[in-house]
Amino acid sequence: MRSDALKLSAVYTKMIFRSWFQYRVDAILRSLAVFMREATSIIVIYFTLLKFDSLNGWNIYEMLFLFSLVYVTYGIMIIFFTGLRDFGKTVRTGGFDRYILRPRGLLFQLIFANADWFAAVGHGCLGILLFVLSAAKIGVVWTPARVIYYIFSIAGGVLIQGAIFLFLAALNIYLFETNALKEVFYWNGRKFAGYPISIFHKAIQFCMTFVVPFAFVNYFPSQFLLRKDDMAMYPEIFMYITPLVGIVMYLLAYLFWRVSIKYYKSSGN
């Protein structure tokens, strides 16, 4: 059964990849458009922050390192969780009914039946570029332990964001429309995550750590390497538990999904 699931996921991925990149020039241009759209905001932030020596002790390249983790994790996450990001539309158009009729798990189908490769390539490439440039400027020395740490931290960051999308997708069963919630809890939270959370009000720090924990996507993993003075505001263990936070969040979101799906009613479209 597990072997069949792996084969089916490979078939899904191959079909999606072919459909998204059927027209290669168009695919390259659309991925480049995503890259340039996100890069433009980074360039604006870069030149704005050049006027300051640092922001609460963080220099420009250390902050670009924060941004790099946001983009890398999103680039990976959106390959698997596009179906959850767009789940509200799937419910409203009645498309979710087709998944129910198929002999496969609903979540399995949503994860593997679609992938936003343009966003994945655009965000991922920008994240890798920022990671390489900023790591060189802040003098990162890569040891095997640090490489392993960041692999697991990136995986944890992917799960944290995937859990947020899964939770919001489950809410569509009850609310039918969650775009406003997604804007508040995910997209706005991601904007805050590009900066050290220590510069924000205590209420925002609390939300970024315990409610929508974007701080575990990039801030605390960055502190493992940089050890900035503002880390003294938080327990040291926070630097090490991003993978655990990701696993726990995803399991909780999955349980909420399993309970919520029992109350699904077709839109009738």
N, C-alpha and C positions, 0 to 999 in steps of 0.2 A: 504493500500500500504506500509506504514512504517512497519507494523507488518510483512508483507511478506518479506521485505528486511532484517529485523532482523533475521527471521527464516532462510532465505537463507544464510546470513552471518554465522550463527551458523553451518549450514550444511557444508559450505565451510571449516570453521575452523576445524570441526571434521574430515572431510575427509583428509585435509592436515596434521593434527596432526597424524592421523593413518598412512598415507603414509610415513611421515618422521621418525616415530618411530615404523615402522613395525618390524624391527629387533632391539630389545632393546639394546643388547650389542653393536652393531655397532653404534646406536644412542648415547649411553652413551660415547663411545670412541671418536666419532667425535665431540661431544660437549666438551668433555674434551680436545681434541686437540686444539679447538678454544680457550678455557680457558687458556691452557698452552702457546699457541703462544702469546697471548696478555700479559699474566702474565710475560713471559720471558722479554719482553720489559720493563715492569714496574720494574722488579727486577734489570735490567741493569741500568735504570735511578736511582733507589733507591741507589744502591751502588756508582754510580757516584756522586750523590749529597751529600752523606755522608761526602765527603771531604770538603764541604762548610757548614758553619754554617747556611746560609740562601741565598736566591736568591732574591735580591731586597726587603728584609724584610720578605720573605716567607720561613718558614722552611719546612723540608721534608714532614711532616705529613699534613701541610696545602696544599702542592702541590698534595699529594695523594688524598686529598679531591676534588681538581679540577679534577683530573683524574676520580674519582669515578662517578662524574656527567656525564662526557662524556660517560662512559661505560654503566651506567644505562639507560640514555636516548637513546643511540643507541640500546641497548638490547630490549627496548620497541618499538622503531621506526621500527626496521627491521621486526617485526611481521606483521606490516601493510603495509610497503612500499617496500617489496622485489620486487614486480612486477614493481615498478618504478625504483628501482636500476638496474634491469636487462632488462629494457624496450628496450634498443638499440638492444639487441639480439632478443627480441620478434619481433621487426620490421624487422630486417634483415632476419629472417627465415620465415617471412610471418605469424607468429603465431598471430599477432594482428588482422589479417583479421577474425579469428574465433570469436574474441570478438565482432567485429562489427556486425556480423550476429546474435548474441544472443540478446534476448529481455530484456536486462538489461543495465544500465549505464556503459559506458566504464571504468570510473575511479573506480566505485564500483567493477567491475570484477577484475581490476588490483590489487586493495587493498586486496580483500578477496580471490582471486583465488590462492594465493601462500603466503608462509611465510617461511623465513629461520630460522627454529627453532633451528638449531645447533648454528648459530651465536647469536640468541636471548638468548639461555641458557648460552653459553660461555661468552659473553660480559656482560649479565645481572648478572650472578653469581659473576664475577670478580668485577663488579661495586658495588654490594651490599657488598662484602667482604671488598673492599677498603673503602667504605663509613662507615661501622661499625668500622673498625680498626682506620681510621684517625679521625673520630668523637670522639672516645674515647680518643685519644691522645691530641686533641686540646680542650678538655673539653667542648663539646657541652651540653648545658642544653636544653632539648626539652620541649618547652611550646606548648599548643594547637595552638597558633598563628604561631609559627615557623613550626610546622608540616603542617599546612594548606598552609603556604607560599611555602614550598618545594614541596608539591604535585602539586600546580599550576605551580611552576617554572619548574618542571620536565615535566609536560604536555606541557608547552611552548617550552622547549628544544626539545621535540619530534616533535612538529609542525614545528619548525625552520628547523630541518634537513629534515623532510618530504617535506617541501616546496622547499628546495634545490633540492631534488631528483625529485620532480614534475616539477620544472622549467627545469632541465636538460633533463627529459623525453620528455617534449614538444619540446625542441630543436632538438630531434631526428627526428621530423617531417620534419625539414628543412635541417639538417646536416647529418642525417642518421647514423653518428658515433660521439659520444661525450665522449668516454673514456678518451681522453686527458684532456678535460674540467673538467670531473668528478675528475680526479686525481689532477688537480690544485685547483679547487674550493671547493671540498669536502674533499678528503683524506689528502691532504697537510694541508688544513685549520684545520682539526681535530688534526693533529700532533701539530700544534702551540697551539691549545686550551688546551693542557695539562699543559701549563705554564702560569704564570701571563702575561697578554698582555703588562703590563707596562715595561717589560724587552726588548721589541722589538722596532724597528725603528717606527717613527711616521706613516709612510706609511702603515706598517703592522697593527699597532693599528687601523688606519682608516678602513682598509679592514675588520679586525676582528670585528669591531663595526658596520659599515654601509654597507659594500658590501656583505660579507658572515659572518653574525653576530654570529659567534661561541662564542664571548665574553658573549652573553646573555644566552648561554647554561649552562655555568659553572662559568665564572669569576665574573660577577655581582651578580648572586645568592649567590656565596660564600662570596662576600663582605658584603652581608646583615647580615651574621653571624659573619664574622671575623673582619670587619672594619679595614683593613690594611691601612697604611699611603698612599699607592699609589692610593687609591680611590679618593684622593683629586684632581687627574688629570681629573676626569670625573664628570659630573653632578650627584648629589645624586639620582635623580629620576631613573637613569639607574638600580639601585638595585631592583626596584619594577615592572618594565614593561616587564619582560620576557614573561609572558603570552600574553600580548598585542602585542608584537613584533611577537610572534609565530602566532597569529590569523591573523594579518595584512599580514605577509609574505605568509601565506598559501592561503589567499583569493586572493592576487595578482598573486601567482603562478597558482591558479585555473583558474582565468580569462585568463591568458596567455595560459593555457592548452585548454580552451574552444575555444579560437580564433584559436589556432594552429591546433587543430584536424580537422578543416574544410579544411585544406590544405593537409591532409594525402593522400598519393598515395601508393597503394600496391607495395611491393618489387617485386612481380611477382614470388616469389619462391614457 
